[in-house]
Amino acid sequence: MKESTTENKIKSRALELDQLDPLKAYREKFHIPQHNNEDVVYFTGNSLGLQPKSTAQYLQQELNDWAKFGVEGHFLAKNPWLSYHEILTQKMATLVGALPEETIMMNQLTVNLHLLMVSFYRPTAKRYKILCEAKAFPSDQYALQSQVKFHAGLATSHGFNEQDAIIEVSPREGEYHIREEDILKAIETHKDSLALILMGGVNYFTGQVFDMKAITEAGHKAGAFVGFDLAHAAGNLELELHHWNVDFAVWCSYKYLNSGPGSVAGAFVHQKHLTNIEIPHFAGWWGHDKKTRFLMDKKFVPIETAERWQLSNAPILSMAACNASLDIFDEVGMKKLNEKSKKLVNFLEEVIHEINTTKNNCLEIITPAKNRGCQLSIVANGYGKNLYKGLIENGVIPDWREPNVIRCAPVPLYNSFYDIYRFGQILSGLL
């Protein structure tokens, strides 16, 4: 920092902002990891959200009912397991801007992505290409590659291969984020051969938020289906999946949604597809009509909601942890969370700029100012992973991404403005 007066000014401002924060009490609802008997500065909610203190109670309820009822807990538990997933539906639908019938919590993110690509990636000889952003999350890349390879292997007469079927839209030379006009131009260029657009709502590496509404409109105009991986968007941004007319989306619940490591994932299928009996999909008994499911008939009768894509009965303990977090989100609402998120990230940006005034501008924010959520991705020019390790050793937990990016995500439910001040002091001392 320039001098102690500037440092004190930033500290005073952080304390004042915390005092005025209408959501400050929610920090007390979470377990904060400790370092030297002090709360760490936890900036990794974009990788694994912190545990709500209520989670243990929600889990214990199901453990008690399992002990008390055994298999009869499917019907006799306080929250009957047979329909437990329905407890989550309205809360999650509200959070992602969907209708309840369009939303389902099931499986894991990449499993859901594969299941929905079975329905929405249907290549033909003319339309077989998939458009995505360059440097998409690796699991998405693997899913796209394997789906293309699978279809190419089944139908070589389609005349495509995995090398030319995937179109990646990249940043321009010397830039980190992708320009929206380049995405729309790529859609227009490939409109006659485009089968699917599959992008992250937020790019995991740069933190760039994509204009999902505009991409969806352009994709539909081109005759393609449009889906999004919302792993870094659900619980981070205000979403309107139904009104944006998105065909499908998938997300996890262990990042911003604080549901625990590897917790149950979510999926969205737009209302317009739900009654289409011709749409291909992989079936399992939990997607079968609820009224006749236990007749055990071999003919599959799909539920006419997003539940149709379910395969197996619900992972109750995982869903209980998710339920604990969703009740907090439902109480606060994404509008208030989004308002605080913007203030936190703006304050973090100010602190980074202040550090740069005395550290030769060595810190470079690569997240676009106009298109971002909770995350700032920072390049520390001239510094390697030892800087990240130094932060960890001093009680700051950010996230490192090769080759030289530190991702910081001050999330509104449990991060404070004083956290950001402390981060700035520690980071400045290490540079």
Number of C-alpha atoms within 10 A of each C-alpha: 21 12 8 9 10 12 17 13 11 22 18 14 16 20 17 13 18 17 13 9 14 11 17 17 10 15 15 12 15 18 14 19 15 12 14 8 7 10 14 19 26 27 26 22 28 27 19 18 24 25 22 23 15 17 19 13 13 18 19 13 16 20 16 14 20 17 11 13 14 13 13 14 19 17 13 16 21 12 18 17 23 17 15 19 21 15 14 21 21 17 19 26 23 19 23 23 17 25 20 19 19 25 30 26 28 25 21 18 26 18 14 23 24 19 19 23 20 15 16 21 25 18 21 17 12 13 21 26 27 27 24 22 21 16 16 19 16 10 12 20 16 13 16 23 17 14 18 25 16 13 19 19 14 10 13 11 10 16 11 22 18 18 10 11 22 20 18 16 20 17 17 11 6 6 10 16 21 20 15 15 9 14 23 17 14 16 25 15 12 16 19 15 20 27 25 26 25 22 25 25 24 27 25 23 22 24 26 25 24 20 13 22 16 13 21 22 17 20 24 18 13 19 16 27 21 26 27 24 25 26 28 27 28 24 27 28 23 19 22 18 24 20 12 17 19 24 22 27 27 27 27 28 31 25 25 27 29 27 28 21 15 15 24 25 24 25 29 31 28 22 22 11 17 18 14 10 11 8 12 15 15 14 17 15 21 19 23 24 16 15 8 11 16 10 8 10 11 8 7 15 17 23 19 19 20 24 26 23 27 24 17 13 17 19 16 20 18 19 25 27 26 27 26 23 27 22 15 16 19 14 9 14 16 21 12 13 19 19 11 22 25 18 15 26 24 15 19 23 17 15 20 23 18 19 22 17 12 14 14 9 14 18 18 15 19 18 22 17 14 8 13 22 25 27 30 27 24 21 19 19 13 9 14 15 15 10 17 22 14 16 18 17 11 16 20 23 22 22 19 19 15 9 9 18 24 23 26 25 28 29 27 27 24 23 23 24 26 20 22 27 23 17 26 21 15 16 18 17 12 13 15
